[in-house]
Amino acid sequence: TRPMETGSVRLGVPDDYAAFLLPPVLSRFAEDHPLVTVELVCEQSTALVKTLAEGRLDLAIVTRLPEQPLDVVRLERFVWVASPNHVAWQAD
């Protein structure tokens, strides 16, 4: 058996990611690591990058700027969804 981990993790996530991606992930994490506390910080990606660089977060999931280094943890297909009365995809 492995020892039970204890402590806390400071995680930064934009609001829109937190609402859709985190509930099942955090639930599973809590089951696997019941003695670890997750401190969740929800801010815009630009603020989270700064907070992470300052050492006030352990981990952040962000939408990055082109010049930022990255580690890919998830890829999603991008799709356009619009009313039949609008043609946003035809604009440059």
C-alpha positions, -999 to 999 in steps of 0.1 A, spaced: 0 0 0 11 35 -6 11 62 21 -18 87 22 -7 120 8 -15 151 29 -12 188 23 -27 213 -1 -26 222 -38 -32 257 -51 -49 254 -85 -57 283 -108 -84 279 -135 -105 304 -155 -141 304 -146 -154 289 -178 -130 260 -175 -139 255 -138 -176 252 -145 -173 225 -171 -141 206 -166 -134 206 -129 -163 190 -110 -156 154 -121 -118 159 -119 -120 173 -83 -145 147 -73 -121 119 -84 -91 136 -69 -109 139 -35 -117 102 -36 -81 93 -44 -65 118 -20 -90 125 8 -63 142 30 -53 168 4 -70 201 3 -74 219 -31 -74 257 -30 -91 268 -62 -85 303 -76 -107 314 -105 -93 343 -126 -86 352 -162 -57 333 -178 -35 364 -179 -38 369 -141 -33 332 -134 0 332 -154 13 361 -133 1 345 -101 18 312 -110 51 330 -119 50 347 -85 48 313 -68 13 318 -54 -1 288 -73 12 253 -77 -6 246 -110 -27 266 -134 -48 256 -164 -49 286 -188 -54 297 -223 -19 308 -232 -5 336 -253 16 326 -283 49 334 -267 42 314 -235 58 280 -231 33 252 -226 27 216 -215 -4 202 -234 -27 184 -210 -59 183 -232 -67 191 -268 -102 199 -280 -117 203 -314 -127 239 -322 -161 244 -338 -182 274 -348 -218 275 -335 -240 303 -348 -275 312 -357 -285 304 -394 -291 342 -397 -254 350 -390 -223 341 -410 -194 348 -386 -172 322 -403 -173 341 -435 -155 371 -420 -117 374 -419 
